[in-house]
Amino acid sequence: MDSIKQALDIIKSSGPQGAASDIREAVADAKIRSLQLNLAYLESTRIVAHGIGPQGRYYDMLRTQVLQEMDDNGWQFLAVTSATAECGKSVTSCNLALSIARLTDRSVLLVDMDMQKPKVAEYLGIKQSEGLLSVLQNEAGLADVLVEATLGKGKMLVLPGEICRSGASEWMASQSMVSLLQIIKREFRSRIVIFDMPPLLLGDDVISVLPQMDAILLIAGVGQTSTAEIKECHKHLKNTPVVRVVVNRVAEVGDAHYGYY
């Protein structure tokens, strides 16, 4: 554990073209699908930041610290990634977004940008065939695939992901993606935008969009992420601020906990 903390301290110190013009859309005037989230289902997928019970307090603490740093720096885009798979980045993304959505003076958009293993829709109980890839391929409009997910008084927008069978890296680096991110920044400028990214070390998907991200939330897993992998992540993140490093650990079946440095 000490070796992981030492590595984390190091970080703290430190396709396709042509569819872009067709992505632009009047999001504000469109009818966006609304979905009431199911509390019992969320609990079953470890989405616990709903404000009911003590489990979500860890994510509320993380929310407060992340928002303070983003506000201080005028940041809007937060990318959530991990060194490798199975570290809990998607669970953290969903919980952080849901925690922010509970604030009366805040709004959030959660984007599943993991085109190899999208999990956001599954964890939230959203059943939808079209998502990010359909927008990039000009097969659906942005407003057509957005979902307004509600739980109690909390509301958040979700852009679900889709599996890309081939060429995921090319789409991530495409001009269509650049244009879509510009549209999101403009149309949702009053919202914090959380991007659930692929694992950083499993390809060049994350590296290609890092210049357009304001900050990174890096997820590590105890017993899953090595010190060497943390150091390797640091090499790619030198030019992008890391707001926090979250260390996930599972204390018992069905009960997810984390700590951060």
Residue, then its C-alpha position, 0 to 999 in steps of 0.5 A: m500500500d505504501s508503494i502505491k501511495q508513493a506512486l500516487d504522490i508522484i502524479k500529484s506533483s506533476g478515422p473517420q472524417g466528414a460527419a462533423s458538419d452534420i453533428r450540429e443540432a439545436v439541443a435546447d429545442a429538442k425533446i430529450r427522453s426522460l427516465q426515472l432511475n430505479l433505486a433498487y437497481l442502482e444499489s444492485t450495480r453499486i451506484v450508491a450516491h443517491g443520498i439515501g443511506p451512508q454509503g454515498r457519503y464517500y462520493d459526496m466528499l469526492r464531489t465537493q473536492v472535485l467541484q472546488e478545484m474545477d471551479d477554482n480553475g474554470w474547468q468544465f470537462l472531467a475525464v475519468t480513467s484508470a490504468t487498466a480494466e476492472c478498477g471501477k472507473s465507470v462505477t465512480s463516474c456514475n456515482l460522482a455524476l449522481s452526487i453532483a445531480r443532487l445539488t440544487d445549484r448544479s447540473v451535470l452531463l455524463v458521457d460514456m466515451d468507452m467505445q470498447k466496453p461501455k458500462v454507464a447505461e448498464y449501471l444506470g439501467i438505461k436501455q437504449s441501442e443508440g449512443l455516442l457512436s451513432v452520433l459520430q457516424n451521423e446515424a442519430g442526432l445528439a438530442d436523440v440519444l441523450v437521456e435525462a435520468t432522474l432520481g427524486k429531485g436529482k436530474m442529470l443528462v446521460l449520453p450512453g456509449e456504444i461498442c465500436r467493433s473496429g476503429a474505436s481509436e480512429w473515431m476517438a481521434s477523428q474531427s467528428m469527435v473534436s466537433l462533438l466535444q466543441i458542441i458539448k462545451r458550447e451547448f452545455r456550458s453551464r454543466i459539469v461534463i464527466f467523461d467515462m473514458p477507456p483505461l489509459l494503458l490499453g490503447d491510444d483512445v484516451i491519449s488522443v482526446l486528452p488535449q481537449m479535457d480540462a482535468i483527469l480523475l484517475i482510478a486505481g484498484v488495490g490489488q489491481t493497479s501496480t505502482a509501475e502502471i501508476k508511473e506509466c500513467h503519469k508519463h501520459l498525464k504530464n500536461t493534464p491536471v489530475v484533480r484526484v486519484v481514487v483508490n477503489r477497494v471492495a471490503e465485502v461483496g456488494d459493498a464498494h468503498y474507496g479512498y483517495y490521495 
